[in-house]
């Protein structure tokens, strides 16, 4: 059944996580020739393609083959007319244009989302970044599909439901489970969302002042596979020998990771503001980037048997240093943060903290282990020599 619906033009302010690609008729990349259709073209939609296509303007066409199950969503004034054979500037010779496949557009692909909330962009002068798992909508995020766009998204997941706070479609925000359930019963949802997981709207944001874990950890393998498969998105070769792998991130880093245990008095937003204003904003740290969030650390028995997870606050620091200097500025900032915690941590609701660093050509935490091994070796050698000398003096050794 081919559905054609007329929708008025809509506009809405976008917040939080916004889906980037679309299936719009006028988007050149949605056609196999990499250009929008013109009058002499013959347009072809695969008959088995299940798709929603937004048409934003009037078009004159020679011929168009439609799918058996899909919809054209027409903006005000949009439509189609048959080409009368007259001259069309820029379209001297017609060709067959096929609507491109969109099946690779997965919900858990971080490259297909962008953060558009001012709260996530402005602090720290753009030097705050998100962990890879948090680049995809988290359980308490609002999701935006831009007004006057159609879309196709694969919701395959390791969870039966993907939970979000709200979803905005065609400029309408659906922020209650009831409103979202009604939308899912409509004709468009089945053409837009494809996959084994159901998108679920909860209508609730994060109410815990210590922050909320993102909730994408069960699909971390999907996130990293999609991210590292994208052109130009391979993990960069680290300058340090033993890079650190932050929880919720796909690639190792040279720099520092601070993990904090907290009390009910801890306020994540206030603490982030404190770090940005008192430390990160200092000129000597201009090349440092920071990510701070609540994450879940898996607990195991004897390193094998799962025992649930424990929430903690993770601060990730990396800098723009190269070679032997890679991560050294981030390490210094981490030391300043740990010193600040020692002085004011109790008042901030921080009960304890630990720091790992990987810098330079070896990685400081690796170098420290090597140094510790050397010291232990020297001490054992001295003890052995001292024992031999003692026995010799006691004439117990021939």
C-alpha positions in Angstrom: 0.0 0.0 0.0 1.5 3.4 -1.0 0.5 6.1 1.4 0.7 9.8 0.4 0.1 12.3 3.2 0.0 16.1 3.2 1.8 17.7 6.2 2.2 21.4 6.9 5.7 22.8 7.3 6.9 22.5 10.9 9.7 23.8 12.9 11.0 22.9 16.3 14.0 23.7 18.4 16.4 20.7 18.6 17.8 19.6 21.9 20.0 16.7 23.1 20.8 14.0 20.5 19.8 14.6 16.9 19.7 12.0 14.1 21.8 13.2 11.2 20.9 11.2 8.0 17.5 11.3 6.3 15.6 9.7 3.5 14.4 13.0 1.9 13.6 13.0 -1.8 15.8 16.1 -2.5 19.0 14.8 -0.7 21.6 13.9 -3.4 23.2 11.1 -1.3 19.9 9.2 -1.2 20.2 8.4 -4.9 22.7 6.0 -6.5 24.0 8.7 -8.9 24.8 11.1 -6.0 22.4 13.8 -7.3 18.8 14.8 -6.9 16.4 13.8 -9.6 15.6 16.1 -12.6 12.8 16.1 -15.2 14.2 13.6 -17.7 15.1 11.0 -15.1 13.3 7.7 -14.5 13.1 7.1 -10.8 13.2 3.6 -9.3 12.3 2.4 -5.8 12.9 -1.2 -5.1 9.4 -2.8 -4.9 10.3 -4.5 -1.6 11.8 -1.4 0.0 9.9 -0.3 3.1 10.6 3.4 3.4 9.2 6.8 4.2 10.3 9.6 1.9 9.8 13.3 2.6 9.2 15.5 -0.5 9.9 19.2 0.2 9.1 20.8 -3.2 7.3 20.3 -6.5 8.9 18.0 -9.1 8.5 17.3 -12.8 9.4 13.7 -13.7 9.4 11.4 -16.7 8.6 8.2 -14.8 8.7 6.8 -11.3 8.4 3.2 -10.0 7.1 3.1 -6.4 7.6 0.4 -3.7 4.7 -1.9 -2.7 4.9 -0.7 0.9 6.0 2.9 1.6 4.9 6.5 1.8 5.7 9.9 0.3 5.2 12.6 2.9 4.5 15.9 1.0 5.3 19.3 2.4 2.9 22.1 1.7 3.1 22.9 -2.0 5.1 19.8 -2.9 3.9 17.3 -5.5 4.7 15.6 -8.8 3.8 16.4 -12.4 4.5 14.5 -15.7 7.4 15.9 -17.8 6.1 17.3 -21.1 9.4 17.0 -23.0 10.3 20.7 -22.9 13.9 21.8 -22.2 15.0 21.5 -18.6 18.2 23.5 -17.7 20.8 21.2 -16.1 19.0 18.0 -17.2 20.0 17.5 -20.8 20.0 13.7 -20.8 17.9 11.7 -18.4 19.0 8.5 -16.7 17.7 5.8 -14.3 18.1 6.9 -10.7 17.6 4.3 -8.0 16.8 5.2 -4.4 19.8 4.2 -2.3 19.7 1.6 0.4 19.5 2.9 4.0 19.8 -0.4 5.9 23.3 0.4 7.2 21.9 3.4 9.2 22.0 1.9 12.7 20.8 3.4 15.9 24.0 2.4 17.7 26.3 4.2 15.2 27.8 7.2 17.0 28.7 8.8 13.7 25.0 9.3 12.9 24.2 11.4 15.9 25.2 14.8 17.1 24.7 16.6 20.4 22.7 19.8 19.9 22.0 20.7 23.5 23.8 23.9 24.6 24.5 22.3 27.9 26.7 19.7 26.2 28.5 22.1 23.8 29.3 25.3 25.6 31.0 24.4 28.9 34.8 24.3 28.8 35.0 26.2 25.5 34.2 23.0 23.6 36.9 21.0 25.5 34.4 18.6 27.0 33.9 15.5 25.0 31.6 12.5 25.3 32.6 8.8 25.7 31.7 6.8 22.6 28.8 5.0 24.3 27.4 8.4 25.3 27.4 9.7 21.7 24.4 7.5 21.1 21.2 8.6 22.9 21.3 7.5 26.6 18.2 6.3 28.5 17.4 9.8 29.8 18.1 11.8 26.6 15.7 13.4 24.3 15.9 12.3 20.6 15.3 14.6 17.7 14.5 13.6 14.2 14.7 17.0 12.4 11.5 18.7 11.2 10.6 18.2 7.5 12.7 15.0 7.2 12.0 11.4 6.8 14.3 8.7 8.0 15.2 5.0 8.2 16.9 3.6 11.3 17.9 0.1 12.3 17.1 -0.5 16.0 18.8 -3.9 16.4 19.9 -4.2 20.0 21.0 -6.6 22.7 18.1 -5.3 24.7 14.4 -5.8 24.0 13.7 -2.1 24.3 15.7 1.0 23.7 14.6 3.6 26.3 14.8 7.3 25.8 13.1 10.3 27.5 11.3 11.6 24.4 11.2 11.5 20.6 10.5 14.5 18.3 9.2 13.7 14.8 8.1 16.2 12.2 8.5 19.0 14.8 6.2 17.3 17.4 7.7 16.2 20.7 6.3 12.9 22.0 7.2 12.9 25.7 4.8 10.4 27.3 4.5 6.7 26.9 0.9 7.1 25.8 1.7 9.6 23.0 4.5 7.5 21.8 2.3 4.3 21.8 -0.2 6.2 19.7 2.5 7.2 17.2 3.7 3.6 16.9 0.2 2.5 15.9 0.2 5.0 13.0 1.3 4.2 9.4 4.7 5.9 9.5 6.5 4.3 12.5 6.7 0.9 10.8 8.4 2.5 7.8 10.9 4.5 9.9 12.0 2.1 12.7 13.3 -1.4 11.7 15.0 -3.9 14.0 14.5 -6.4 16.8 14.2 -3.8 19.6 11.3 -1.5 20.3 11.9 2.2 20.9 10.4 3.1 24.2 9.6 6.6 25.5 9.7 7.0 29.3 9.0 10.7 29.7 11.6 10.9 32.5 15.0 12.5 32.6 17.8 11.9 35.1 16.7 13.0 38.6 19.8 11.8 40.4 22.1 14.7 41.2 25.1 12.4 41.1 24.3 11.7 37.5 22.9 8.7 35.7 24.8 6.0 33.8 24.1 6.1 30.1 22.7 2.6 29.8 24.3 1.6 26.4 26.8 -0.8 27.9 25.0 -3.9 26.6 25.4 -2.6 23.1 28.9 -1.4 23.4 30.1 -3.9 20.8 27.6 -2.6 18.3 28.7 1.0 19.0 32.4 0.2 18.6 31.9 -1.9 15.5 29.9 0.8 13.8 32.4 3.5 14.9 35.5 1.8 13.8 33.9 0.7 10.5 33.2 4.3 9.5 35.8 5.9 7.1 38.5 7.8 8.9 37.2 6.5 12.3 39.9 3.9 13.1 41.5 4.1 16.6 44.5 6.4 16.3 47.9 4.8 17.0 48.7 5.8 20.6 52.0 7.5 21.4 52.3 5.5 24.6 53.0 1.8 24.8 50.2 0.9 27.1 47.2 3.3 26.5 44.3 3.4 28.9 40.9 2.2 27.9 38.1 4.3 29.6 34.9 2.6 30.5 32.4 3.3 27.8 35.0 4.2 25.2 36.2 2.3 22.1 39.8 3.4 21.8 42.8 3.6 24.2 44.1 7.0 25.2 47.3 8.6 26.4 46.5 10.7 29.4 44.8 10.0 32.7 41.7 8.4 34.1 40.4 9.3 37.6 37.8 7.1 39.2 35.8 8.5 42.2 33.6 6.8 44.8 30.9 9.2 46.0 28.4 9.8 48.7 24.8 11.0 48.5 26.0 14.6 48.7 27.9 14.4 45.4 26.5 16.6 42.6 27.9 15.7 39.2 27.0 19.0 37.4 28.4 21.2 40.2 31.6 19.1 40.3 32.0 19.4 36.5 31.5 23.1 36.7 34.1 23.3 39.4 36.7 21.4 37.4 36.1 23.5 34.3 36.2 26.9 36.1 39.1 26.3 38.5 41.4 23.9 36.6 40.5 23.1 33.0 40.2 26.8 32.1 43.8 27.5 33.2 46.0 28.6 30.2 48.5 25.8 30.9 45.7 23.2 30.3 44.5 24.7 27.0 45.3 21.5 25.1 43.5 19.2 27.5 40.1 17.6 26.8 37.9 16.1 29.6 35.0 13.7 29.8 33.2 13.2 33.1 30.2 11.0 33.7 28.8 8.2 35.9 29.7 4.8 34.6 29.1 1.2 35.8 32.1 -1.0 36.6 31.5 -4.7 36.5 32.3 -6.6 39.6 33.5 -10.3 39.3 34.5 -13.0 41.7 38.0 -14.2 41.1 37.9 -12.2 37.8 35.5 -14.6 36.2 32.1 -14.9 37.9 29.9 -11.7 37.4 28.7 -10.1 40.6 26.8 -7.1 39.3 28.2 -3.6 38.8 29.1 -0.6 40.9 28.5 3.0 39.9 31.5 5.4 40.0 32.4 8.8 38.5 34.9 8.6 35.8 37.0 11.6 34.7 39.0 11.1 31.4 41.7 13.5 30.5 43.7 13.6 27.3 45.8 16.3 25.6 47.2 17.3 22.2 50.8 16.4 23.1 52.8 14.3 20.6 55.6 11.8 21.0 57.2 11.7 24.5 54.9 14.6 25.5 51.7 12.8 24.8 49.4 12.8 27.8 51.9 14.6 30.1 49.8 17.8 30.4 46.7 15.6 31.1 48.7 13.8 33.8 49.6 17.1 35.5 45.9 18.1 35.5 45.0 14.8 37.0 47.5 15.3 39.8 46.0 18.7 40.5 42.5 17.2 40.6 43.7 14.5 43.0 45.3 17.2 45.2 42.0 19.1 45.2 40.1 16.0 46.1 42.5 15.4 49.1 41.8 18.9 50.3 38.0 19.3 49.6 36.8 15.9 48.5 34.8 15.2 51.7 32.9 18.5 51.4 32.2 17.7 47.7 30.7 14.3 48.4 33.8 12.3 47.2 34.7 9.5 49.5 37.8 8.2 47.6 39.6 8.5 44.3 42.2 6.7 42.2 44.3 7.7 39.2 45.8 5.9 36.3 48.1 7.5 33.8 49.7 6.6 30.4 52.0 9.2 29.0 55.0 9.6 26.7 56.6 6.7 24.8 56.2 4.1 27.5 53.2 5.1 29.6 53.7 6.3 33.1 51.8 3.5 34.7 53.9 1.0 32.7 57.1 2.9 33.6 56.2 2.9 37.2 55.7 -0.9 37.2 59.1 -1.3 35.4 60.7 1.0 38.0 59.1 -0.9 40.8 60.4 -4.2 39.4 63.9 -2.8 39.1 63.8 -1.5 42.7 62.6 -4.9 44.0 65.3 -6.7 42.0 68.0 -4.4 43.5 66.7 -4.9 47.0 66.6 -8.7 46.6 70.2 -8.6 45.2 71.3 -6.5 48.2 69.6 -8.9 50.6 71.2 -11.9 49.0 74.7 -10.3 49.1 74.1 -9.3 52.7 73.2 -12.8 53.6 76.3 -14.2 51.9 78.5 -11.7 53.7 76.9 -12.5 57.0 77.4 -16.3 56.5 80.9 -15.7 55.4 81.7 -13.8 58.5 80.1 -16.5 60.6 82.3 -19.0 58.8 79.2 -21.0 57.7 80.2 -20.8 54.1 83.3 -22.4 52.7 
